[in-house]
Amino acid sequence: MYKLIIRPILFWFDPEEVHYFTFSLIRFLSKIPGVSSLFQALYLVKDKRLETKVFGLTFKNPVGLAAGFDKDAKLYQELSNFGFGFIEIGTLTPVGQDGNPKKRLFRLKEDSAIINRMGFNNGGVLEAVERLKQNNGVLIGGNIGKNKLTPNDKATKDYEICFDALYDFVDYFVVNVSSPNTPNLRELQDKEPLTFLLNTLQSKNLKTQNPKPILLKIAPDLTDEQLLDIIDIIATTKIAGVIATNTTISREGLQSDNQSETGGLSGKPLTNRSTEVIRFLSQKSNKAFPIIGVGGIHSAQDAMDKLEAGASLIQLYTGFIYEGPKLVKDINKAILKAGT
């Protein structure tokens, strides 16, 4: 029904406007008695065999919603009814910001892809915290970044502010230095500044009574040498793991008219590269740390490929938009089938 009827209607309209409309619609429907239970009945796969324990947390199932979909923690409770085992909010910054000028979100239908140059648009970390105080049992990841106007030599302070504000309200943290849409942000992936940033956060984390897992989200455009640096940095800083991968700046093999738009590309064109990065990190590190696999998951087989490559958990974003919530159910059923 989603791909035959709902998606064609939604795809007639501007993708950013449709995103906000869909949020409002899901929120409205979820207030109707019985609708949330209906969503769960349709999409939630309940089975103890799906429980996954990673970096000290127990996930009801290994399929999560990636950051960027619910930036401001406005709909995480309702979205959890579509069968996700966890929801990652953000990217959040210390101060709210509008992000880049519109139009900044583009569908590439022929490629089953999206290009975005949103630019960390969000209402600021403190607004999100107020919403997270209402959380009723959803496992939450907090994806944090720096404000656009913060220079890189002062970026660590932005991440510390977000860490402190979110600490009591998220289950794990994600340090985002890999978005291509904030000027110079990816320079923080270089070994020296990244090691300093992660050491600072981890030092603060270990001083708490209940340290939270800190993960690093990396770009798919890193070279093998840079990926080896990532492995060294994780060993040095002793953070919990990696999310592989963010969007790509590559445009190789695209067919759609919008391919020339600047920004980060997500969706099917990223499928193979993100899996390659997962496999490289897993093998070269001798599985020294957990990996959350994300990028181009549009089918249950795509998800299984990432788990086989070394991912412990996976996340959806563009695949959720193109394939609909049934994809979450299909993946969880495929995992169960593979385990029997």
Secondary structure, DSSP 8 states (H G I E B T S, - for coil): -IIIIIHHHHTTS-HHHHHHHHHHHHHHHHTSTTHHHHHHHHH----GGG-EEETTEEESSSEEE-TTSSTTSSSHHHHGGGT-SEEEEEEE-SS-B--S-S--EEEEGGGTEEEE---S-BS-HHHHHHHHTT--S--EEEEE---TTS-GGGHHHHHHHHHHHHTTT-SEEEEE---TTSTTGGGGGSHHHHHHHHHHHHHHHHTSSS---EEEEE-TT--HHHHHHHHHHHHHH---EEEE---B---TT--SGGGGS-SEEEEGGGHHHHHHHHHHHHHHTTS-S-EEEES---SHHHHHHHHHHT-SEEEESHHHHHH-THHHHHHHHHHHHHH-
